[in-house]
Amino acid sequence: MSSTSDAHPASSPSPSGHPSSLRGGGRRTGPRWGAIGAIVAAVAAVAAVSAFGLSRDPTSYTPVMVGKQAPDFHAQTLDGSQTIRMGDLRGQVVLLNFWSSWCSSCVTEHAALSRAWTRFGDRGVVIVGMDFDDAHSAATAFAERLGIAYPVVGDPGDRTALAYGVTNPPETFLIGADGRIQSKWIGPVPYDELSSQVETLLGTGR
């Protein structure tokens, strides 16, 4: 924001020589105080909006993509041995997890994803871990360190992440056999809730 200064009559310098040290109680002009009042009001308005935003839980909103068809993608595993296409997974329940090597919450949720893979991996459920905003070497080291057993793929240019609206990992999408997004979690995925929803989808064939 640009600002302008008000012109004031020249004042004699103070003994200290500092131009801001004025003798007497120099009269403040109306325009100066009006400008200050406007600034104070603007700051108060910004603070009020910020306080309102901070009082809202972003995870309380229904994600706009839930119920929509999952965007298609094709991605190569980090070791280059396999290409995974979303279209090829139709008919299976898919858990698409976006993670990063620099994400501490991604380490936290690994146990839940590992348990889900052990429980549902042979029941027609596919878990795909997709690296987000990461160097290939860092992603590979991360996957090896955690011993991730399900397929882990890269996302050059974060194209798939952009298609899914991912901004801050971990973010996880539960996709039904019909290719529609059933649920989305922002932050570490909760194992009990995830398992319950997967069981429901397997039971209904959705």
N, C-alpha and C positions, 0 to 999 in steps of 0.2 A: 504494500500500500504506500503510495507516495504521500508525503506530508509537506505542508508549507509552514513557514514561520511568520509570525506577525511582526510588523515593523514597530519599533519603540523608539522614543526619543533617546538620543545619546546620553549616557550617564557618565559622570566623572569616575575614573578608576579608583578603586579602594586603595588604601595604603599597601595592601598586600600585592596589588597589581593584578589579581585574578579577576577577569571580567565578570564572573558570576557573583562576586562579593560586592553588592550594591549598598550604598549608604541609605539610611532611612527606610521607610516602608513602602517604596514605590507602588503606585496605584496599578492594580491588575485591570486590564481592559476586558470588556465583555466577550469579544471574539475568542480570546485566549482561553477563558474558562469554559466557553461553549465547546471548544474543540476538546478540552480535557474531559468534559462531561460525556461527549460522544464516544471518546475512546473507552472510558469506564463502562459505559452502557454496552459497547460492543464486546468488551472482555467478559462482562457478566453474562451476556447472551451465549457466548461460546462456552463458558463454564457450565451454564445450565444445560445446553445441548449435550456436552460431554458427560455430565452427571447422569442424564437420562439414558445415554447410550451405555454407560458402564453398569447401570442398574438392570440392563437386559441381558439375559443369558442367550448367546448366539446359538447354542445347541437346542434351545427350546422351540425354534422355528421348524416347521415341516420343510425339509429341503425341496426345492422346486423341481428337482429331477426325479423324485420318488414317484413311481407310477408311470414314468416315461420309458421309452425304449432305450436300452443302454447303447451309447455310441459304439460303433464298431472300431476295432483296432487290430493291428497285427504287430507283434513285437517279438524280438529275438531274445532268447535267454542269454544271461550274462556270459555263459561259456560258449555261446555261438552254436550250440548243438541242435537247437530247435526253434521254430517260429510258431508262436501261438496266435491264433486268430479268434476274435470274439465270435465270429459267425460259425466257426467249427465247434463251438461249445454249446450251441443251441440244443436244448433237450436236457441240459445238466444245470444244476444249481452252481452258481459261480460266486466266489468271494474275491473281489478285486481290492487289493490293499496297496495303497500308495505310501511309500516310506522313503526315508533318507538315512544315510550313514551318520549324518550330523544330528539326527533327531533322537533325543534321549527317551521320549515317549514311545518311540518305535521299538526301543529295546524293552521297555516295560511291557508292551503288549505282545511281545514275541511268544511268551508262554501260552497265552490264550489262543493264538493262531496255530501254534504247534499242537496243542491239545485238540483243536478243531480238525486239523488235518489228520491226526491219528484216529479220531472218532468217525469222521465222515469221508475220508479219502477213498475208501473202497465201497462207498454207497452212492456214487454218482455225483459227488460234490467236488468241484475243482477250486483250489485256492491259487491265485496268481498274485505274487508280490511284484509290484512295479516300482522301480527306482525313480525318484523324483529329484530333479535339480541337483545332480550329483556327478562326480567324476567316476568314470568306469572302474578305475582301480580301487577307489574308496568303497564303491558299492560292492565290488567283488570281495574285498577284504571283510566287509561288514557281514555279508551273507555267509562267508566261510567261518567267521568267528562265532556267529550264533548257531551255525549248523542248520541252516534253513533247509528243510527237506522238500517243500513244495516248489513248483517252478518259480523262478525269479527272473524277471525280464527288465530290459532297459527301455528308456523312452526318450530317444534323441530329440532334442528341441522341446521336450515336455509337451509334445503334440497331444498325446492321449490325456495327460493331466489337464490341459486346457479344455479339451472337449468335455471332460467330466467336471470342470469348474473347481479343480483342486487348487488350493492356495497355501495350505500349511499342514504338512503331514504330522501324524498319520491320519489319513482319511480312508474309510473303507466302505465299499458298496456291496450289498447283497443283491444278487441278480437271479431272478427265478428262471426256471427252465424255458419259459416263454420269452426270455430276453428282456423282460421289464425289471427296472430297478425297484426292489421291494423295500430296502432300508439303506440308510446312510449313517455312518458314525463319524464324528469329528473328534479326534483324540483316541486314546487306547480303546480298542474294541472290547466290550464286556463279554466274557465267555458265556455266562449263563444266558444272557439275553440273545446272544448270537446263536447258541445251540438250540434254544427254544424256537427261534424263528426258522432255523434250518430244518428242524424236525417237522414243523408245520408245512413248510414247502415240500418236503419229501413225501409227506402224507397226502397232500392235495395234488401232487404232480405239477404244481405251478412253477 
